[in-house]
Amino acid sequence: MIDLYFWPTPNGHKISLFLEEGNFPYTFVPIDIERGDQFDARFLAISPNNRIPAIVDHDPPGGGDPVSVFESGAILLYLAEKTGRFLPAVPARRLAALQWTFWQVGGLGPMAGQAHHFRHYAAEPIPYAIDRYTREVSRLYGVLDRQLAYREYVADEYSIADMASYPWVYRHAKQGQELERFPHLARWYAAIGQRPSTLRAYSKGEALTAP
């Protein structure tokens, strides 16, 4: 059983997508980041950076005591290696999936997050920051669009690389992006959005914040 310390953010949904896609047993442990739950000492013991998501695996490989994992990219890799799912076995495809997962963790996520922040949450508009991050996200969308021009999924087969990027593209409007400019990315985005596992993951996430 996996305990998923979660709030419905892009990084949180990376992990719920994985768990729903594989029909793996898990329980939500809501961490309301608007209320400040992420700074609770009990959560700090699991996630030293005070950020969601994090997991506690009560059945780790090899047995033994429960294992906690923090940082979304590390969690995806841990779960993929534990289950043997969503990370290709063919070395070249495995490498591609890992490269694109880390591309998202190091590039698309941070840049999209900054664009979202400066466009919607900064105390006052800062045109330079808005322009800088919106342009960089557009460039990164272009990179992903080109990768998807001749393949169905980011690393040919559905993998953690897709699960890492989809939740950030899900918020494209908040980042000032129009998917019509990126036809291959738009096709991929629509296809993943129609997967039953995606619909379940987002429905369950939204239920946590329902009044």
N, C-alpha and C positions, 0 to 999 in steps of 0.2 A: 504494500500500500504506500502511496505517495501522498504526503501532505504538501499542498501547493499554497505557499504564502503569496497572496495575489491581490491585485486591484486591477480593474479593467483599463490598463494602459497598453500601449503597443508592446512594451517588453513583457508585460504580464501575459498578453495573448499569445506570444510566441510559444509559451509552455503549454497553455491550455489547448492550442492547436495540435501540438504533438500528442498530448494525452488523449484528446478526443479522437484524433485520426487513428490511433492504435487501439482504441477502446481499452485503455489501461485504467485500472482502478485508482482513483485518487479522491481526495477531499479538499475542498477549498478551506483555507484559513484566511479570512478577509483581513487585509491590512489597509485601513482607510487612510490614505496618504493626505487627504484634505484635513483630517482630524489630527494627524501627526502620529498615527500608530507606528510608523516606521522608526520612531525614535525610542520606542519602549525597550527597556533593557533586555527583555526576553527575546525580542526580535533581533536585537543587536548580537546576541549570542549565536544566532543562525546566519545573519547577514551583516558582517562587520562594516559594510559600507552604508548601512541604513537605507537600502534600496530594495524594492521588489523587482522581479520575483526572487523567491528562494524556494528550495524544496527540502523536505526531510524524507529520506527513503528508509522505510522500516524493514525492507528486505533487500539489503545491498548485495552486490555480487560477492560471493564467498562467505556470506552470512556475517554474523557478528552484530555489533551495536548499530543503531540507526546512523545514517550518514546524512549530513547537511551539505547542500551545494548552493552557492550564490553566484550571481552574474548570469544573465540569460544565455549568452553564448556557451558558457561552461555547462550550464544545465542541459541545453540541447545536445551537446556532445556527450555528456554523461549518459543521458537517457538513450541516445542512439546506440552507444556502445554497449550499454547494459542489455537492451532489448534486441539488438541486431536489426533494427528497423530505421528506415528513413536516412540512411547513410550508405551510399552504394558500396558494394563489395569490390567491384572492379577498381583497381588502384587509380587509374586516370580519372574516373568519375568521382571516386571518393575525394581525390585531391581537389577536383573542381568544386564539389559541394563544400568542402572546408574553406577553400579560398573565398567563395561567395558568402559564406556565413560570416567569416571574419571581415569581409568587405562591408557587410551590413553593420556589424558591431562597431567597427572603427570609423565608418564613414557615413552611411545613409542615416543610421539612427541618431548619432550626435548632431549632424547637420540639420536633419529634419526637425529634431527637438528644438534647436536654436531658432530655426525659422518660425516654428509654431510659437515659441515664447515671445520673440520680438514682435511678431505680427499681432499677438492677441493678449499677452499678459504683462508686458513691460509697463512700468508706471507711467512712462511717457514715450511717444513714438521716437525712435532713433532711426532716421532714414538710412544712414549708412549700414547699420546692422541688418535692417529689414532687407535692403537690397543685396547685401553680401550673402546672407544665408539663403534667401530665396533663389538667387542665381546658382549657388552651389548645389542646392537640392535639385534644381532643374538640370544641372550638368550630370548629377548622379542618376537621375531618372533616365537621362539619355544613355548613360553607360548600361543600365539595366535593360533598356529598350533594345539596344544593339545586341546584347547577349541573348535576348529572347527572339530575335528575328528569325532564327532557323532551328529553334527547339521549343518543345512544349513547355518545359519547366527550366528553371535556372541552370540546373546541372543535368539536364536531359530527363531524369526521372524525378518524381516528386520527393523532396528531401528536406532536411533541416534548413537548407539554403532558401527554399521558398517560404518556410514557416518563419524564418527570421525577418524577411523583407516585407511580406504581405501586410502585417499589422501597421507598419509605418506608411506604406502606400495607401492603406485604408483611410488615412487622415490627410490625403493629398490636398483637399480643398483648404484645410487649415494652414498648409504650407505654401499656399499660393500657386499650386500646380493644377494644370488642366490636362487630364489624361488624353484628351483628343490629340494632343501634340505628340503622344507616344503610343502609336497604334499597337505595337507588339506587347508593350507593357499593359496596355488597356485590355487586350485579349486575355493575357495571363491573369490579370487582376479579376476579371469577370469570371473566369473559369474556377479559380480558387474560391471566390466568394459564393459559388453555387454548390460547393462540396458540402455534403451533410455534416461532416465533422466541423467545418468552419461555421456553419449556421448554429450548431449546438454550442460551440465554444463562445460565440458572441452573445447568444441568447442567455447562457448561464452567467456570463460576465455582467451583462446589463441588468440581470435580476438582482445583483448585489447592490446596485445603486438605485433601484426602483423605490419610490417613496412608499 
